[in-house]
Amino acid sequence: MDKRLNGPTVSSSSNGGSAVGRSSPTLQPNYSSRLVQEALEHLASIDLIELCKEAKVERCRATRDLRSCGRYVHHVLNSCGHASLCEECSQRCDICPICRIPISKSGAKVHLRLYYECIEAGLISKRCDERFQEIEDGDKQLTADVQRLYSLFDVALENNLVSLICHYITDVCMDETAVSSDPVIAFLLDEVVVKDWCKRTFKNIIAELQGIYNMDILGLKERLSLLLKFSLYLKGISNVLDILESSFKGTLSAQLHDLQNLQESIMKTKQHMDVIIWCTRHQFLEDVRSRFTDSSSWSSVVRTRKSEAIRRAWPDPINQSVESSGHDGSLFIEDAMNNLDLEEGFRNEIVEGLEIASLQKDSESFLGSNTDQILGYYPFKNLRSAVDLLFLRGGSDMVIAKQAIFLYYLYDRHWTIPEEEWRYILEDFAATFSISRHSLLESLTFYLLDDHTEEALQEACRLLPEITGSTSHPKIAEVLLERGSPDTALMVLRWAGRDGGPHVTSLRDAVTAVRVRVECGLLTEAFMHQRMLCTKVKEKNFNKTASGNTSEKQKGQCNKWVEWMEVLVTEICCLCIRRNLVDRMLELPWNSEEEKYIHKCLLDYAIEDPLRTTGNLLVVYYFQRHRYSEAYQVHIKLEKAEQDCISKGSVSQQNLPVLEKAIHFRANLINRCLELLPEVEQQQLRSGNLTEGVVTSCEEVEIPDKFDVPQIQDFLSTSLLIPSSVNSSLMLHKDHPTGLLSSLTLGTSAKIGMSFPTTGTELGIIGSVS
């Protein structure tokens, strides 16, 4: 049932799945007739300044029986172009009452005005003619002149002449020379009239759609052509609003805000309508079976995925920062739904009075009926709920993300079913909305990485080489690492150009990159990567020449790159403790700033659990660098913690002899090394008057005016604990168990993924070395 936009709004209501209008539908004009073609040609070629005059209601100015005729003027005089006489008076008058130009006696004296020409052609309903309706007075009733201009705009919109309205704005409304002493014409020249037409037309379309959307699938299919027409109308109104917004460019007026809100609602309505049309053509997938029996079973599977994601999630090293909030254990679909900000968008629409939310079919989908589920609204109740929730909420500029979520939903609905039963649906959706193959595979990959099954992970790894690039989601590598595929995660980072490119990534992505390299056994590469990132952050902060660089700003800049260094170095240290790679880590050429966090991490681990060898390794670290005083200070702290542990009975009787033997062995090494120091320094050290000389805060680091990138030098240390003729780096490597450091570590092969060994084994090795 094709209801035209012209004339009074014809509202529809839903009763038993059918729309019932208050009046009979208007017949379509016969576009092959001469009247229709001439009327459209006249409209398309009219001088736009004359459009206002054509819309103005004119009354006959001829005098009859000593009084004015006053009848409505339907024609224009051919001699001067004025609408001043009715058809009857034009036959007996000789001159125009306005300009006093004589009326031609031969040929046609008048021709129909554009508005009435459109009525005669059937382009405007006769209900709009003042001959067939009564114009009521009132504050909210539009004047007849504005209604007639609206009717002409409707004809332009319905017949693909939206450019006429756009040119009316630019050539008439925005033309400062287009003025008139006639108050009616002056009002019609204002762009506010065009804005009100856009709002009025949009409300009429919404009223029509409310009835159509409440129909069943059969009723929707019968009105597909009408929905397609409405979609074109909304696109035309959107183009008009774009031109209107340009007239307010650079201002902060309330009218601009109103235009933007109207534009947002129109775009969301059109996006929603386009998906509804696609779903109607596929009968809302009623004939395509889902792999889930019902929504509750689907919800159970999603909850399982969520619990698995939480279980395998790595700890977040960024302590409750804004950057890391909400990421731990989250699924891709969960992050995507949160990014849409559905609740906020819905509240804004209510505040602004834009009732596009009335277009949804099931009100429960907008009232948070799914909040008992682990992911809020996902999985959607059905396909219609998915369309309503995604495309009637959130911003219209997020349409690509909404389409990706919709694809994710379709993949999740059909994945384990044979492809021939559902693949054509995805391909048709992509073709309808111009979605590339890359975007299709990307949505599929996000689903597969959320799916906790091994088959899904293998399929995702197969697709990643094809879709990974500079725009790939940084969370892909993080999820692959959590799911036990660090090698694939490393390749994703390299394919995406995040393995040392010119850009500085976020701290969270930097932590992921370091973790992936350590898990792949590339400890040196992880060290170089963190050094490069910290250097870039330091350069970015200190090489700015902007004026007004206060001390507080310098302090904030210092804190930023120091935070990066602390997080990354601590992460490397913790991973090496976890993976039994501390001996290799200590061989790396750490600088003084990085060394602070190595010292703190190893010492904290040792004090927390004295049965581990991390403290002993820290002592050996200082031995290798001939820093015996610092080794002694670490020894004193370790000894105190170990004695407290023994006194409290925290050590089992089985491990107590081994621990005491390890303490005695370390003390002998310390005493022998202290003998190499001068007598005075030995006395100061034993008395506690000599403190370790390390920088402990950012404020103590001197901030240079210009930061130069330091060259990383190869560091080959020697130690009195190792013969000078032997390369210490070889002695320290885990493949050479004769080295003291490797023996103190664990003495076993450090495989990636290896769990922490038992403390008894560690202490037994220390005892054997002793």
DABEL-V359945 format. One record per backbone hydrogen bond with DSSP energy under -1.0 kcal/mol. NH is the residue of the N-H (numbers start at 1). CO is the residue of the C=O. If there is no record, write none. Layout:
[[NH	CO] [NH	CO]]
//
This chain:
[[15	18] [20	13] [31	29] [33	30] [37	33] [38	34] [39	35] [40	36] [41	37] [42	38] [43	39] [44	40] [45	41] [50	47] [54	50] [55	51] [56	52] [60	71] [61	84] [64	67] [67	64] [69	62] [70	60] [73	58] [76	111] [77	82] [78	109] [81	77] [84	82] [90	86] [93	89] [96	101] [100	96] [103	94] [111	76] [113	74] [117	113] [118	114] [119	115] [120	116] [121	117] [122	119] [123	118] [124	118] [128	125] [129	126] [132	129] [147	143] [148	144] [149	145] [150	146] [151	147] [152	148] [153	149] [154	150] [155	151] [156	152] [157	153] [158	154] [159	155] [160	157] [161	156] [164	161] [166	162] [167	163] [168	164] [169	165] [170	166] [171	167] [172	168] [173	168] [174	169] [178	175] [179	177] [186	182] [187	183] [188	184] [189	185] [190	187] [193	190] [195	191] [196	192] [197	193] [198	194] [199	195] [200	196] [201	197] [202	198] [203	199] [204	200] [205	201] [206	202] [207	203] [208	204] [209	205] [210	206] [212	208] [213	209] [215	212] [220	216] [221	217] [222	218] [224	221] [227	223] [228	224] [229	225] [230	226] [231	227] [232	228] [233	229] [234	230] [235	231] [236	232] [237	233] [238	234] [239	235] [240	236] [241	237] [242	238] [243	239] [244	240] [245	241] [246	242] [248	245] [251	248] [257	253] [258	254] [259	255] [260	256] [261	257] [262	258] [263	259] [264	260] [265	261] [266	262] [267	263] [268	264] [269	265] [270	266] [271	267] [272	268] [273	269] [274	270] [275	271] [276	272] [277	273] [278	274] [279	275] [280	276] [281	277] [282	278] [283	280] [284	279] [285	282] [286	283] [288	285] [291	413] [298	294] [299	295] [300	296] [301	297] [302	298] [303	299] [304	300] [305	301] [306	302] [307	303] [308	304] [309	305] [310	306] [311	307] [312	308] [327	324] [330	327] [335	331] [336	332] [337	333] [338	334] [339	335] [340	336] [345	341] [346	342] [347	343] [348	344] [349	345] [350	346] [351	347] [352	348] [354	349] [358	355] [359	356] [360	357] [365	362] [366	363] [367	364] [369	364] [371	368] [373	370] [376	373] [377	375] [386	382] [387	383] [388	384] [389	385] [390	386] [391	387] [392	388] [398	395] [399	396] [402	398] [403	399] [404	400] [405	401] [406	402] [407	403] [408	404] [409	405] [410	406] [411	407] [412	408] [413	409] [414	410] [415	411] [417	414] [421	418] [422	419] [423	419] [425	422] [426	422] [427	423] [428	424] [429	425] [430	426] [431	427] [432	428] [433	429] [435	430] [440	436] [441	437] [442	438] [443	439] [444	440] [445	441] [446	442] [447	443] [448	444] [449	445] [450	446] [451	447] [457	453] [458	454] [459	455] [460	456] [461	457] [462	458] [463	459] [464	460] [466	463] [467	463] [468	464] [472	469] [476	473] [479	475] [480	476] [481	477] [482	478] [483	479] [484	481] [485	480] [489	485] [490	486] [491	487] [492	488] [493	489] [494	490] [495	491] [496	492] [498	493] [510	506] [511	507] [512	508] [513	509] [514	510] [515	511] [516	512] [517	513] [518	514] [519	515] [520	516] [521	518] [522	517] [523	521] [526	522] [527	523] [528	524] [529	525] [530	526] [531	527] [532	528] [533	529] [534	530] [535	531] [536	532] [537	533] [538	534] [539	535] [540	536] [541	537] [542	538] [543	539] [550	548] [554	550] [555	551] [556	552] [557	553] [558	554] [559	555] [560	556] [561	557] [562	558] [563	559] [564	560] [565	561] [566	562] [567	563] [568	564] [569	565] [570	566] [571	567] [572	568] [573	569] [574	570] [575	571] [576	572] [577	573] [578	574] [579	575] [581	576] [585	581] [586	582] [588	585] [590	588] [595	591] [598	594] [599	595] [600	596] [601	597] [602	598] [603	599] [604	600] [605	601] [606	602] [607	603] [608	604] [609	605] [612	609] [617	613] [618	614] [619	615] [620	616] [621	617] [622	618] [623	619] [624	620] [626	623] [627	622] [631	627] [632	628] [633	629] [634	630] [635	631] [636	632] [637	633] [638	634] [639	635] [640	636] [641	637] [642	638] [643	639] [644	640] [645	641] [646	642] [647	643] [648	644] [649	646] [650	645] [656	652] [659	655] [660	656] [661	657] [662	658] [663	659] [664	660] [665	661] [666	662] [667	663] [668	664] [669	665] [670	666] [671	667] [672	668] [673	669] [674	670] [675	671] [676	673] [677	674] [682	678] [683	679] [684	680] [685	681] [686	682] [687	683] [689	684] [690	684] [694	692] [701	698] [722	719] [726	723] [731	727] [732	728] [736	733] [739	736] [743	739] [744	740] [745	741] [746	742] [747	742] [751	749] [754	751] [762	758] [763	759] [764	760] [765	761] [766	762] [767	763] [768	764] [769	765] [770	766]]
//
